[in-house]
């Protein structure tokens, strides 16, 4: 009997996680373009930065209360598990390849952390021309200049490097027969029928909408602090 006979479509990525993923990808691309061009687009750069900040806070919350495979508890593993994964010594019952595998988890956490640093530095940045972050008045000028240097320099290029590595990993997995993008569009993967599915009900989607609205409101409040 073929492997496919033992598998079925299992909901891995709930709708809120998928929307977060694609909105974040679009916002990061927009940030890079507006940051490079500058000028009048800096206003949109700042708006997109606030959007990314709201998305990050939402993802942190959703990593606690979201669908099973979106929760940090499902993919953040200890060093021992990562080593066993690299050695191919894991068991099917661990489900390490259902959502983010141990290596992918490291990439996800690094991306979230670096984006948080970029957003944080942007909030207090000062380009010494005409643009300051909404929280700039709450920090010293020295800290603001250091944050600006990081934001426009090494922080930006580290983020570009992580995005490139992320894309290369997707291509590499696809060449090995593991397509990562389709499940992030449909939400489903062909997996053993015994694989636990993520909850993706109307109730969880409404919860996600409430959390997203709260995060958006917080971002707007931050924006108004800049006067």
Backbone as ProteinMPNN parsed JSONL, in Angstrom:
{"seq_chain_A": "XXXXXXXXXXXXXXXXXXXXXXXXXXXXXXXXXXXXXXXXXXXXXXXXXXXXXXXXXXXXXXXXXXXXXXXXXXXXXXXXXXXXXXXXXXXXXXXXXXXXXXXXXXXXXXXXXXXXXXXXXXXXXXXXXXXXXXXXXXXXXXXXXXXXXXXXXXXXXXXXXXXXXXXXXXXXXXXXXXXXXXXXXXXXXXXXXXXXXXXXXXXXXXXXXXXXXXXXXXXXXXXXXXX", "coords_chain_A": {"N_chain_A": [[0.852, -1.196, 0.0], [0.549, 2.231, -0.799], [2.373, 5.111, 0.452], [0.803, 7.384, 0.41], [-1.711, 6.399, 0.928], [-1.843, 6.167, 3.605], [-1.904, 8.677, 4.526], [-3.344, 11.963, 5.046], [-5.004, 15.111, 4.437], [-4.007, 17.435, 6.755], [-4.751, 20.005, 8.978], [-2.388, 22.315, 9.525], [-1.336, 24.966, 9.585], [-3.092, 27.514, 10.932], [-5.607, 29.935, 9.911], [-5.131, 32.625, 10.973], [-2.317, 32.498, 11.444], [-1.34, 32.111, 8.878], [-2.182, 34.474, 7.598], [-0.73, 36.303, 9.123], [1.89, 35.571, 8.366], [2.036, 36.198, 5.556], [1.33, 38.892, 5.515], [3.409, 39.937, 7.042], [5.603, 39.328, 5.407], [5.039, 40.926, 3.145], [5.063, 43.449, 4.35], [7.713, 43.673, 5.293], [9.12, 43.628, 2.889], [8.108, 45.999, 1.814], [9.14, 47.789, 3.695], [11.895, 47.637, 3.203], [12.047, 48.638, 0.564], [10.917, 51.258, 0.81], [12.678, 52.292, 2.685], [15.078, 52.277, 1.281], [14.549, 54.037, -0.857], [13.681, 56.365, 0.405], [13.119, 59.847, 1.114], [9.917, 61.212, 0.468], [8.734, 58.827, 0.983], [9.454, 57.95, 3.451], [7.577, 58.402, 5.388], [5.76, 56.362, 4.916], [7.458, 54.287, 5.398], [7.746, 54.437, 8.162], [5.113, 53.95, 8.932], [4.789, 51.339, 8.019], [6.674, 50.146, 9.635], [5.453, 50.366, 12.142], [3.286, 48.718, 11.636], [4.607, 46.25, 11.333], [5.572, 46.016, 13.934], [3.136, 45.72, 15.335], [2.298, 43.308, 14.219], [4.298, 41.593, 15.154], [3.871, 41.615, 17.929], [1.336, 40.493, 17.95], [2.032, 37.946, 16.964], [3.578, 36.927, 19.044], [1.655, 36.697, 21.051], [-0.094, 34.936, 19.769], [1.52, 32.789, 19.597], [1.208, 31.622, 21.99], [-1.527, 31.159, 22.439], [-2.548, 30.289, 20.038], [-3.212, 28.069, 17.179], [-2.28, 24.573, 17.431], [0.249, 23.96, 16.081], [1.263, 26.437, 15.69], [2.015, 27.371, 18.087], [4.629, 28.272, 20.308], [5.5, 26.304, 21.996], [5.307, 24.032, 20.499], [7.371, 23.99, 18.69], [9.746, 25.151, 19.605], [12.647, 23.9, 20.659], [14.916, 22.085, 22.823], [18.584, 22.001, 23.024], [19.404, 19.301, 22.98], [17.358, 17.93, 21.602], [17.545, 19.181, 19.121], [20.089, 18.322, 18.286], [19.623, 15.551, 18.115], [17.791, 15.59, 16.07], [19.35, 16.522, 13.93], [21.021, 14.34, 13.691], [19.315, 12.452, 12.808], [17.906, 10.9, 14.612], [15.37, 11.0, 15.676], [11.936, 10.297, 16.663], [8.9, 9.243, 15.05], [6.654, 9.856, 16.51], [7.253, 12.221, 17.749], [6.746, 14.262, 16.029], [8.326, 16.219, 14.694], [8.6, 17.372, 12.211], [6.244, 18.433, 11.405], [5.188, 21.115, 11.814], [7.169, 23.89, 12.196], [10.38, 22.661, 11.846], [13.115, 21.683, 14.083], [15.395, 23.113, 13.108], [14.258, 25.036, 11.432], [12.823, 26.371, 13.363], [14.787, 27.775, 14.756], [15.485, 29.638, 12.812], [13.077, 31.042, 12.572], [12.799, 32.19, 15.144], [15.106, 33.782, 15.207], [14.511, 35.566, 13.139], [12.206, 36.858, 14.157], [13.285, 38.044, 16.45], [15.244, 39.772, 15.386], [13.67, 41.435, 13.794], [12.182, 42.623, 15.813], [14.188, 44.094, 17.08], [14.799, 45.86, 15.011], [12.386, 47.244, 14.735], [12.186, 48.352, 17.311], [14.517, 49.968, 17.405], [13.886, 51.702, 15.359], [11.751, 53.084, 16.452], [12.897, 54.886, 18.187], [14.668, 56.261, 16.683], [16.617, 58.849, 14.989], [17.07, 60.707, 12.249], [18.411, 63.029, 11.979], [17.614, 64.895, 10.193], [14.799, 65.268, 9.206], [13.146, 63.446, 10.313], [11.968, 61.603, 13.045], [11.624, 58.889, 15.348], [8.571, 57.85, 17.014], [9.042, 57.49, 19.732], [11.295, 58.843, 20.267], [11.706, 61.145, 21.834], [11.83, 60.201, 24.364], [14.273, 59.151, 24.944], [17.873, 59.469, 25.295], [19.95, 61.653, 23.27], [22.317, 60.441, 22.425], [21.731, 57.685, 22.627], [19.675, 57.578, 20.778], [21.021, 58.183, 18.397], [22.767, 55.992, 18.247], [20.908, 53.942, 17.978], [19.808, 54.655, 15.535], [22.003, 54.314, 13.831], [22.362, 51.544, 14.011], [19.871, 50.681, 13.015], [19.765, 51.627, 10.356], [22.063, 50.566, 9.37], [23.944, 47.87, 10.143], [21.828, 46.36, 11.24], [19.804, 46.43, 9.298], [21.05, 45.096, 7.138], [21.628, 42.633, 8.239], [19.061, 41.688, 8.509], [18.293, 41.513, 5.826], [20.058, 39.49, 5.048], [19.076, 37.338, 6.578], [16.533, 37.041, 5.44], [17.218, 36.308, 2.83], [18.516, 33.855, 3.351], [16.323, 32.486, 4.346], [14.673, 32.308, 2.073], [16.356, 30.801, 0.417], [16.425, 28.437, 1.877], [13.786, 27.568, 1.578], [13.769, 27.038, -1.166], [15.709, 25.005, -1.267], [14.507, 22.979, 0.298], [12.303, 22.503, -1.34], [13.507, 21.397, -3.584], [14.209, 19.01, -2.512], [11.881, 17.751, -2.323], [10.154, 18.634, -0.364], [7.758, 20.773, -0.049], [7.31, 23.911, 1.163], [5.789, 26.216, 0.875], [3.092, 25.785, -0.238], [1.516, 24.638, 2.005], [1.488, 26.906, 3.648], [-0.197, 28.481, 2.333], [-2.629, 27.082, 1.832], [-2.984, 25.934, 4.303], [-2.971, 23.267, 4.939], [-1.279, 20.054, 5.188], [-0.111, 17.023, 3.723], [-0.157, 14.395, 5.754], [0.523, 11.701, 8.14], [-2.445, 10.067, 9.239], [-2.745, 10.05, 11.968], [-1.643, 12.337, 12.93], [-1.826, 15.151, 15.05], [-4.072, 17.87, 14.582], [-4.087, 21.443, 13.99], [-6.232, 23.652, 15.714], [-8.633, 25.478, 13.989], [-10.929, 27.153, 14.015], [-14.065, 29.033, 13.838], [-14.28, 30.325, 16.264], [-11.591, 30.505, 17.184], [-10.585, 32.106, 15.207], [-12.01, 34.459, 15.558], [-11.015, 35.146, 18.063], [-8.366, 35.664, 17.312], [-8.821, 37.894, 15.704], [-9.669, 39.773, 17.586], [-7.333, 40.006, 19.146], [-5.589, 40.959, 17.174], [-6.777, 43.423, 16.603], [-6.387, 44.724, 19.027], [-3.593, 44.868, 19.061], [-3.171, 46.503, 16.829], [-4.387, 48.841, 17.732], [-2.653, 49.496, 19.808], [-0.357, 50.063, 18.328], [-1.196, 52.353, 16.924], [-1.523, 54.078, 19.08], [1.139, 54.32, 19.932], [2.173, 55.607, 17.686], [0.956, 58.101, 17.9], [2.232, 59.159, 20.053], [4.402, 60.412, 19.109], [3.585, 62.882, 18.427]], "CA_chain_A": [[0.0, 0.0, 0.0], [1.391, 3.42, -0.931], [2.456, 6.025, 1.595], [-0.299, 8.326, 0.351], [-2.912, 5.775, 1.474], [-1.776, 6.317, 5.056], [-1.859, 10.099, 4.855], [-4.507, 12.775, 4.72], [-4.779, 16.545, 4.633], [-4.093, 17.816, 8.161], [-4.602, 21.445, 9.164], [-1.175, 22.649, 10.28], [-1.265, 26.414, 9.795], [-4.403, 28.139, 11.009], [-5.729, 31.136, 9.078], [-4.402, 33.78, 11.524], [-0.872, 32.331, 11.23], [-1.061, 32.327, 7.455], [-2.311, 35.906, 7.318], [0.441, 36.944, 9.73], [3.085, 35.278, 7.559], [2.065, 36.916, 4.286], [1.353, 40.326, 5.816], [4.768, 40.275, 7.48], [6.482, 39.285, 4.232], [4.767, 42.113, 2.336], [5.482, 44.643, 5.093], [9.179, 43.721, 5.313], [9.531, 44.049, 1.544], [7.795, 47.425, 1.716], [10.091, 48.524, 4.532], [13.192, 47.724, 2.518], [11.904, 49.522, -0.597], [10.743, 52.646, 1.251], [13.901, 52.714, 3.353], [16.093, 52.524, 0.262], [14.206, 55.213, -1.665], [13.664, 57.518, 1.311], [12.306, 60.99, 0.69], [8.539, 61.248, 0.952], [8.297, 57.475, 1.352], [9.826, 57.664, 4.833], [6.328, 58.351, 6.168], [5.237, 55.004, 4.757], [8.414, 53.419, 6.069], [7.41, 54.455, 9.576], [3.824, 53.279, 9.079], [5.024, 49.904, 7.862], [7.389, 49.71, 10.828], [4.443, 50.19, 13.19], [2.531, 47.516, 11.265], [5.431, 45.099, 11.692], [5.557, 45.927, 15.391], [1.848, 45.15, 15.727], [2.307, 41.901, 13.803], [5.186, 40.844, 16.047], [3.183, 41.43, 19.217], [0.289, 39.497, 17.695], [2.631, 36.599, 16.832], [3.966, 36.488, 20.383], [0.428, 36.268, 21.722], [-0.623, 33.765, 19.065], [2.427, 31.683, 19.905], [0.764, 31.053, 23.27], [-2.939, 30.734, 22.413], [-2.952, 29.937, 18.678], [-3.315, 26.669, 16.807], [-1.231, 23.721, 18.006], [1.567, 24.034, 15.442], [1.712, 27.827, 15.723], [2.469, 27.671, 19.438], [6.072, 28.125, 20.515], [5.737, 25.036, 22.688], [5.326, 22.934, 19.532], [8.559, 23.959, 17.828], [10.963, 25.611, 20.279], [13.207, 22.692, 21.256], [16.196, 22.203, 23.502], [19.764, 21.595, 22.24], [19.448, 17.853, 22.815], [16.432, 17.55, 20.531], [18.104, 19.672, 17.855], [21.181, 17.417, 17.914], [19.037, 14.287, 17.68], [17.183, 15.839, 14.769], [20.427, 16.579, 12.941], [21.563, 12.985, 13.54], [18.275, 11.569, 12.315], [17.582, 9.957, 15.683], [14.079, 11.339, 16.258], [10.867, 9.337, 16.466], [7.746, 9.801, 14.343], [5.69, 10.351, 17.497], [7.634, 13.571, 18.174], [6.156, 15.194, 15.042], [9.226, 17.377, 14.569], [8.56, 17.938, 10.866], [4.879, 18.83, 11.064], [5.213, 22.57, 11.655], [8.568, 24.295, 12.045], [11.301, 21.684, 12.416], [14.048, 22.346, 15.012], [16.25, 24.084, 12.425], [13.391, 26.125, 11.013], [12.458, 27.125, 14.559], [15.871, 28.724, 15.012], [15.369, 30.709, 11.827], [11.897, 31.839, 12.926], [13.107, 32.982, 16.337], [16.085, 34.801, 14.827], [13.811, 36.577, 12.354], [11.347, 37.631, 15.044], [14.13, 38.846, 17.333], [15.879, 40.842, 14.618], [12.622, 42.396, 13.435], [11.859, 43.379, 17.026], [15.262, 45.075, 17.253], [14.652, 46.892, 13.982], [11.239, 48.082, 15.093], [12.541, 49.103, 18.508], [15.478, 51.028, 17.077], [13.188, 52.694, 14.542], [10.859, 53.88, 17.299], [13.652, 55.944, 18.878], [15.676, 56.758, 15.746], [16.641, 60.257, 14.599], [17.952, 60.822, 11.076], [19.027, 64.361, 12.067], [17.169, 65.739, 9.07], [13.398, 65.682, 9.397], [12.339, 62.315, 10.786], [12.316, 60.949, 14.309], [10.667, 57.887, 15.772], [7.599, 58.372, 17.986], [9.543, 57.398, 21.108], [12.606, 59.48, 20.313], [11.809, 62.145, 22.902], [11.951, 59.544, 25.664], [15.629, 58.616, 25.098], [18.938, 60.457, 25.104], [20.376, 61.837, 21.876], [23.341, 59.436, 22.129], [21.059, 56.407, 22.384], [18.927, 57.713, 19.53], [21.964, 58.085, 17.281], [23.225, 54.608, 18.178], [19.803, 53.156, 17.436], [19.694, 54.999, 14.117], [23.129, 53.675, 13.127], [22.041, 50.114, 13.919], [18.677, 50.505, 12.193], [20.056, 51.882, 8.945], [23.292, 49.882, 8.989], [24.086, 46.43, 10.301], [20.534, 45.735, 11.483], [19.106, 46.267, 8.02], [21.689, 44.094, 6.293], [21.418, 41.334, 8.874], [17.703, 41.281, 8.159], [18.338, 41.09, 4.418], [20.74, 38.195, 5.011], [18.156, 36.325, 7.101], [15.48, 36.834, 4.448], [17.819, 35.543, 1.737], [18.684, 32.485, 3.835], [14.982, 31.913, 4.45], [14.24, 31.974, 0.716], [17.202, 29.697, -0.047], [15.986, 27.218, 2.567], [12.543, 27.154, 0.932], [14.147, 26.454, -2.454], [16.412, 23.753, -0.994], [13.519, 21.99, 0.718], [11.473, 22.172, -2.498], [14.286, 20.495, -4.432], [14.234, 17.716, -1.829], [10.527, 17.207, -2.305], [9.364, 19.166, 0.751], [7.288, 22.106, -0.453], [6.891, 24.624, 2.366], [4.868, 27.31, 0.592], [1.67, 25.415, -0.358], [0.805, 24.576, 3.289], [1.319, 28.238, 4.212], [-1.291, 29.09, 1.575], [-3.868, 26.335, 2.089], [-3.064, 25.569, 5.712], [-2.937, 21.815, 5.123], [-0.184, 19.226, 4.701], [-0.385, 15.591, 3.678], [0.551, 13.815, 6.885], [-0.15, 10.528, 8.693], [-3.762, 10.386, 9.781], [-2.662, 10.168, 13.422], [-1.031, 13.628, 13.294], [-2.777, 16.12, 15.624], [-4.292, 19.056, 13.751], [-4.282, 22.727, 14.656], [-7.595, 24.175, 15.737], [-8.775, 26.638, 13.105], [-12.378, 27.318, 14.013], [-14.553, 30.409, 13.853], [-13.973, 30.881, 17.581], [-10.179, 30.89, 17.256], [-10.369, 33.217, 14.275], [-12.528, 35.643, 16.225], [-10.023, 35.494, 19.081], [-7.239, 36.273, 16.603], [-9.244, 39.221, 15.257], [-9.654, 40.648, 18.765], [-5.932, 40.261, 19.482], [-5.026, 41.804, 16.118], [-7.311, 44.771, 16.79], [-5.706, 45.302, 20.186], [-2.218, 45.178, 18.642], [-3.25, 47.658, 15.939], [-4.683, 50.008, 18.571], [-1.419, 49.831, 20.519], [0.542, 50.678, 17.358], [-1.682, 53.702, 16.697], [-1.215, 54.855, 20.277], [2.561, 54.634, 19.855], [2.374, 56.6, 16.627], [0.499, 59.416, 18.384], [3.169, 59.675, 21.05], [5.367, 61.254, 18.412], [3.028, 64.213, 18.246]], "C_chain_A": [[0.881, 1.238, 0.0], [1.344, 4.267, 0.319], [1.264, 6.961, 1.628], [-1.569, 7.749, 0.966], [-2.967, 5.93, 2.988], [-1.787, 7.78, 5.477], [-3.167, 10.78, 4.484], [-4.149, 14.235, 4.939], [-5.03, 16.895, 6.09], [-3.88, 19.32, 8.262], [-3.416, 21.72, 10.092], [-1.144, 24.132, 10.61], [-2.663, 26.996, 9.786], [-4.412, 29.444, 10.207], [-5.01, 32.353, 9.667], [-2.89, 33.687, 11.308], [-0.509, 32.597, 9.78], [-1.152, 33.804, 7.089], [-1.129, 36.679, 7.904], [1.662, 36.779, 8.826], [3.138, 36.148, 6.303], [2.026, 38.431, 4.489], [2.749, 40.77, 6.242], [5.72, 40.305, 6.296], [6.297, 40.537, 3.38], [5.265, 43.376, 3.034], [6.998, 44.78, 5.111], [9.712, 44.154, 3.947], [9.275, 45.545, 1.371], [8.744, 48.28, 2.525], [11.426, 48.702, 3.819], [13.118, 48.716, 1.353], [11.797, 50.979, -0.158], [11.975, 53.173, 1.961], [14.999, 53.051, 2.37], [15.82, 53.811, -0.509], [14.211, 56.481, -0.805], [12.744, 58.619, 0.825], [10.923, 60.961, 1.305], [8.036, 59.881, 1.398], [8.668, 57.108, 2.785], [8.584, 57.604, 5.736], [5.745, 56.944, 6.1], [6.167, 53.985, 5.391], [8.074, 53.318, 7.556], [6.074, 53.75, 9.832], [3.978, 51.763, 8.971], [5.779, 49.34, 9.066], [6.437, 49.47, 11.988], [3.585, 48.958, 12.913], [3.306, 46.261, 11.642], [5.465, 44.919, 13.214], [4.267, 45.298, 15.901], [1.781, 43.665, 15.378], [3.165, 41.052, 14.731], [4.527, 40.592, 17.396], [2.066, 40.403, 19.065], [0.876, 38.095, 17.646], [3.083, 36.064, 18.18], [2.749, 35.978, 21.157], [-0.109, 34.982, 21.095], [0.271, 32.545, 19.283], [2.101, 31.017, 21.228], [-0.639, 30.466, 23.161], [-3.41, 30.277, 21.035], [-3.086, 28.448, 18.448], [-2.093, 25.877, 17.257], [0.14, 23.951, 17.399], [2.081, 25.455, 15.31], [2.267, 28.2, 17.088], [3.964, 27.41, 19.583], [6.394, 26.782, 21.159], [5.843, 23.868, 21.715], [6.605, 22.881, 18.712], [9.834, 24.507, 18.464], [11.509, 24.438, 21.087], [14.537, 22.976, 21.933], [17.338, 21.72, 22.634], [19.818, 20.092, 21.984], [18.562, 17.379, 21.681], [16.952, 17.993, 19.173], [19.216, 18.75, 17.378], [20.64, 16.082, 17.425], [18.396, 14.438, 16.305], [18.24, 15.848, 13.664], [21.027, 15.209, 12.67], [20.541, 12.004, 12.985], [17.822, 10.542, 13.332], [16.236, 10.259, 16.343], [13.054, 10.253, 15.941], [9.672, 10.016, 15.819], [6.75, 10.42, 15.31], [6.024, 11.756, 17.997], [7.103, 14.647, 17.235], [7.028, 16.423, 14.805], [9.188, 18.037, 13.198], [7.163, 18.388, 10.461], [4.804, 20.334, 10.822], [6.624, 23.032, 11.348], [9.445, 23.2, 12.65], [12.315, 22.417, 13.305], [14.978, 23.358, 14.357], [15.436, 25.29, 11.976], [12.986, 27.001, 12.185], [13.516, 28.167, 14.889], [15.804, 29.911, 14.074], [14.2, 31.632, 12.165], [12.197, 32.749, 14.113], [14.102, 34.096, 16.029], [15.421, 35.927, 14.044], [12.948, 37.469, 13.238], [12.173, 38.558, 15.932], [14.746, 40.023, 16.582], [14.855, 41.885, 14.185], [12.231, 43.25, 14.634], [12.92, 44.441, 17.292], [15.145, 46.21, 16.236], [13.488, 47.828, 14.294], [11.574, 48.958, 16.298], [13.5, 50.235, 18.224], [14.827, 52.105, 16.227], [12.296, 53.605, 15.37], [11.587, 55.035, 17.982], [14.668, 56.622, 17.954], [15.529, 58.252, 15.463], [17.606, 60.39, 13.432], [18.646, 62.171, 10.994], [18.697, 65.243, 10.875], [15.736, 66.205, 9.328], [12.542, 64.599, 10.041], [12.867, 61.762, 12.092], [11.239, 59.924, 14.634], [9.748, 58.441, 16.845], [8.054, 58.316, 19.436], [10.889, 58.097, 21.277], [12.765, 60.434, 21.497], [11.969, 61.531, 24.287], [13.355, 58.984, 25.913], [16.638, 59.734, 24.886], [19.324, 60.55, 23.639], [21.426, 60.809, 21.484], [22.706, 58.094, 21.811], [20.296, 56.446, 21.072], [19.848, 57.569, 18.318], [22.51, 56.674, 17.126], [22.153, 53.71, 17.571], [19.647, 53.404, 15.945], [20.784, 54.313, 13.301], [22.868, 52.185, 12.96], [20.915, 49.88, 12.906], [18.99, 50.623, 10.7], [21.287, 51.134, 8.45], [23.237, 48.387, 9.148], [22.755, 45.712, 10.523], [19.792, 45.456, 10.191], [19.717, 45.143, 7.202], [21.658, 42.7, 6.912], [20.032, 40.797, 8.535], [17.638, 40.804, 6.711], [18.969, 39.701, 4.311], [19.824, 37.076, 5.503], [17.046, 36.021, 6.103], [16.011, 36.0, 3.29], [18.014, 34.086, 2.142], [17.348, 31.764, 3.927], [14.489, 31.455, 3.076], [15.049, 30.794, 0.171], [16.79, 28.378, 0.602], [14.707, 26.68, 1.94], [12.841, 26.458, -0.393], [14.811, 25.096, -2.251], [15.439, 22.655, -0.58], [12.656, 21.553, -0.458], [12.203, 21.193, -3.422], [14.392, 19.105, -3.831], [12.842, 17.111, -1.681], [9.659, 17.682, -1.163], [8.976, 20.604, 0.421], [6.677, 22.812, 0.752], [5.831, 25.69, 2.102], [3.405, 26.883, 0.469], [0.93, 25.286, 0.975], [0.59, 25.948, 3.926], [0.262, 29.029, 3.452], [-2.616, 28.414, 1.917], [-4.085, 26.029, 3.564], [-2.871, 24.093, 5.981], [-1.669, 21.175, 4.57], [-0.657, 17.781, 4.667], [0.489, 14.905, 4.725], [-0.153, 12.54, 7.331], [-1.442, 10.915, 9.39], [-3.75, 10.586, 11.295], [-2.078, 11.499, 13.881], [-2.071, 14.581, 13.875], [-2.876, 17.357, 14.736], [-4.378, 20.311, 14.604], [-5.752, 23.096, 14.633], [-7.662, 25.441, 14.895], [-10.27, 26.915, 12.91], [-12.77, 28.786, 13.966], [-14.211, 31.081, 15.178], [-12.524, 31.348, 17.671], [-9.885, 32.055, 16.318], [-10.897, 34.528, 14.852], [-11.579, 36.112, 17.33], [-8.827, 36.194, 18.445], [-7.585, 37.686, 16.156], [-9.224, 40.214, 16.409], [-8.216, 41.004, 19.139], [-5.286, 41.186, 18.451], [-5.498, 43.244, 16.272], [-6.624, 45.466, 17.961], [-4.277, 45.703, 19.829], [-2.19, 46.4, 17.729], [-3.513, 48.937, 16.738], [-3.442, 50.461, 19.326], [-0.427, 50.521, 19.584], [0.118, 52.111, 17.066], [-1.386, 54.619, 17.877], [0.253, 55.264, 20.303], [2.831, 55.723, 18.831], [2.006, 57.998, 17.107], [1.405, 59.991, 19.441], [4.202, 60.597, 20.412], [4.858, 62.656, 18.158], [2.605, 64.51, 16.829]], "O_chain_A": [[1.87, 1.286, 0.732], [0.424, 4.171, 1.132], [0.759, 7.304, 2.697], [-2.412, 8.493, 1.467], [-4.041, 5.831, 3.582], [-1.688, 8.083, 6.666], [-3.977, 10.253, 3.722], [-3.127, 14.556, 5.545], [-6.127, 16.682, 6.607], [-2.928, 19.851, 7.69], [-3.446, 21.398, 11.28], [-0.95, 24.518, 11.764], [-3.345, 26.978, 8.761], [-3.359, 29.985, 9.87], [-4.332, 33.061, 8.923], [-2.249, 34.697, 11.017], [0.505, 33.231, 9.489], [-0.306, 34.324, 6.361], [-0.594, 37.59, 7.272], [2.379, 37.744, 8.559], [4.163, 36.766, 6.016], [2.628, 39.173, 3.712], [3.215, 41.842, 5.856], [6.552, 41.206, 6.189], [7.275, 41.143, 2.941], [5.821, 44.268, 2.393], [7.518, 45.885, 4.96], [10.645, 44.953, 3.863], [10.12, 46.27, 0.845], [9.117, 49.374, 2.1], [12.011, 49.785, 3.833], [14.018, 49.536, 1.175], [12.5, 51.84, -0.686], [12.292, 54.358, 1.862], [15.766, 53.99, 2.583], [16.738, 54.584, -0.783], [14.685, 57.533, -1.234], [11.716, 58.356, 0.2], [10.765, 60.72, 2.502], [7.034, 59.783, 2.106], [8.243, 56.066, 3.284], [8.548, 56.857, 6.714], [5.291, 56.403, 7.108], [5.721, 52.941, 5.868], [8.113, 52.232, 8.133], [5.921, 53.04, 10.826], [3.376, 51.008, 9.734], [5.554, 48.199, 9.469], [6.584, 48.5, 12.732], [3.202, 48.241, 13.837], [2.742, 45.32, 12.201], [5.395, 43.796, 13.713], [4.294, 44.446, 16.789], [1.266, 42.861, 16.156], [2.803, 39.921, 15.057], [4.613, 39.492, 17.941], [1.868, 39.552, 19.933], [0.306, 37.16, 18.208], [2.98, 34.864, 18.432], [2.817, 34.952, 21.834], [-0.523, 34.06, 21.798], [-0.18, 31.406, 19.164], [2.655, 29.967, 21.553], [-0.916, 29.404, 23.718], [-4.575, 29.909, 20.885], [-3.076, 27.657, 19.392], [-1.01, 26.434, 17.441], [1.111, 24.122, 18.136], [3.21, 25.667, 14.869], [2.921, 29.233, 17.231], [4.49, 26.438, 19.041], [7.443, 26.195, 20.894], [6.403, 22.827, 22.057], [6.906, 21.855, 18.101], [10.913, 24.335, 17.897], [10.909, 24.03, 22.082], [15.196, 23.977, 21.65], [17.1, 21.089, 21.604], [20.227, 19.655, 20.908], [18.962, 16.526, 20.888], [16.819, 17.27, 18.186], [19.284, 18.427, 16.192], [21.132, 15.536, 16.438], [18.451, 13.526, 15.48], [18.048, 15.258, 12.601], [21.489, 14.936, 11.562], [20.87, 10.848, 12.722], [17.403, 9.442, 12.97], [15.991, 9.814, 17.464], [13.269, 9.407, 15.073], [9.45, 11.212, 16.007], [6.077, 11.394, 14.974], [5.177, 12.414, 18.602], [7.022, 15.816, 17.611], [6.52, 17.541, 14.724], [9.692, 19.148, 13.035], [6.926, 18.692, 9.292], [4.401, 20.773, 9.745], [7.214, 22.615, 10.352], [9.286, 22.846, 13.818], [12.369, 23.646, 13.283], [15.321, 24.364, 14.977], [15.873, 26.431, 12.123], [12.822, 28.213, 12.04], [13.195, 29.297, 15.256], [16.035, 31.05, 14.48], [14.314, 32.853, 12.06], [11.885, 33.94, 14.085], [13.966, 35.215, 16.524], [15.726, 37.101, 14.255], [12.956, 38.691, 13.091], [11.809, 39.715, 16.142], [14.766, 41.144, 17.089], [15.139, 43.082, 14.205], [11.98, 44.447, 14.499], [12.594, 45.561, 17.686], [15.366, 47.376, 16.565], [13.593, 49.044, 14.138], [11.285, 50.154, 16.307], [13.329, 51.341, 18.736], [15.164, 53.283, 16.347], [12.106, 54.771, 15.024], [10.971, 56.047, 18.319], [15.443, 57.467, 18.402], [14.466, 58.839, 15.669], [18.813, 60.21, 13.594], [19.387, 62.433, 10.046], [19.402, 66.209, 10.583], [15.491, 67.374, 9.626], [11.354, 64.804, 10.286], [14.058, 61.485, 12.23], [10.083, 60.078, 14.24], [10.104, 59.405, 17.521], [7.507, 59.023, 20.283], [11.543, 57.955, 22.311], [13.84, 60.517, 22.091], [12.211, 62.239, 25.264], [13.609, 58.404, 26.969], [16.308, 60.801, 24.368], [19.057, 59.637, 22.858], [21.44, 60.346, 20.343], [23.088, 57.436, 20.843], [20.271, 55.46, 20.335], [19.497, 56.915, 17.337], [22.697, 56.201, 16.005], [22.446, 52.834, 16.757], [19.385, 52.476, 15.179], [20.525, 53.793, 12.216], [23.121, 51.623, 11.895], [21.002, 48.995, 12.055], [18.533, 49.816, 9.891], [21.532, 51.071, 7.245], [22.562, 47.701, 8.381], [22.568, 44.59, 10.053], [19.221, 44.38, 10.009], [18.995, 44.324, 6.632], [21.662, 41.7, 6.194], [19.857, 39.601, 8.303], [16.995, 39.797, 6.415], [18.479, 38.844, 3.576], [19.795, 35.993, 4.919], [16.66, 34.863, 5.94], [15.333, 35.086, 2.819], [17.711, 33.181, 1.365], [17.252, 30.575, 3.622], [13.957, 30.354, 2.932], [14.494, 29.895, -0.461], [16.804, 27.33, -0.044], [14.556, 25.469, 1.785], [12.25, 25.425, -0.71], [14.517, 24.144, -2.974], [15.539, 21.524, -1.056], [12.312, 20.377, -0.574], [11.594, 20.276, -3.972], [14.634, 18.131, -4.544], [12.654, 16.099, -1.007], [8.54, 17.196, -0.996], [9.769, 21.53, 0.592], [5.663, 22.374, 1.295], [5.06, 26.033, 2.998], [2.538, 27.558, 1.023], [-0.192, 25.779, 1.082], [-0.377, 26.141, 4.663], [-0.13, 30.117, 3.875], [-3.598, 29.078, 2.247], [-5.219, 25.884, 4.021], [-2.633, 23.697, 7.122], [-1.064, 21.673, 3.621], [-1.492, 17.367, 5.471], [1.711, 14.845, 4.594], [-1.3, 12.306, 6.951], [-1.525, 11.954, 10.045], [-4.65, 11.223, 11.842], [-2.02, 11.769, 15.08], [-3.108, 14.802, 13.248], [-1.871, 17.828, 14.203], [-4.702, 20.25, 15.791], [-6.438, 22.873, 13.636], [-6.857, 26.357, 15.061], [-10.786, 26.909, 11.792], [-11.918, 29.671, 14.043], [-13.89, 32.269, 15.211], [-12.246, 32.44, 18.167], [-9.031, 32.892, 16.609], [-10.297, 35.584, 14.654], [-11.364, 37.31, 17.513], [-8.332, 37.192, 18.97], [-6.742, 38.581, 16.218], [-8.813, 41.362, 16.238], [-7.914, 42.165, 19.417], [-4.528, 42.088, 18.807], [-4.718, 44.179, 16.094], [-6.316, 46.656, 17.891], [-3.804, 46.758, 20.25], [-1.295, 47.238, 17.837], [-2.932, 49.985, 16.455], [-3.2, 51.659, 19.472], [0.264, 51.455, 19.99], [0.967, 52.997, 16.968], [-1.044, 55.788, 17.698], [0.585, 56.398, 20.647], [3.613, 56.643, 19.073], [2.673, 58.971, 16.757], [1.358, 61.192, 19.708], [4.796, 61.446, 21.077], [5.613, 63.526, 17.723], [2.119, 65.605, 16.546]]}, "name": "protein", "num_of_chains": 1, "seq": "XXXXXXXXXXXXXXXXXXXXXXXXXXXXXXXXXXXXXXXXXXXXXXXXXXXXXXXXXXXXXXXXXXXXXXXXXXXXXXXXXXXXXXXXXXXXXXXXXXXXXXXXXXXXXXXXXXXXXXXXXXXXXXXXXXXXXXXXXXXXXXXXXXXXXXXXXXXXXXXXXXXXXXXXXXXXXXXXXXXXXXXXXXXXXXXXXXXXXXXXXXXXXXXXXXXXXXXXXXXXXXXXXXX"}
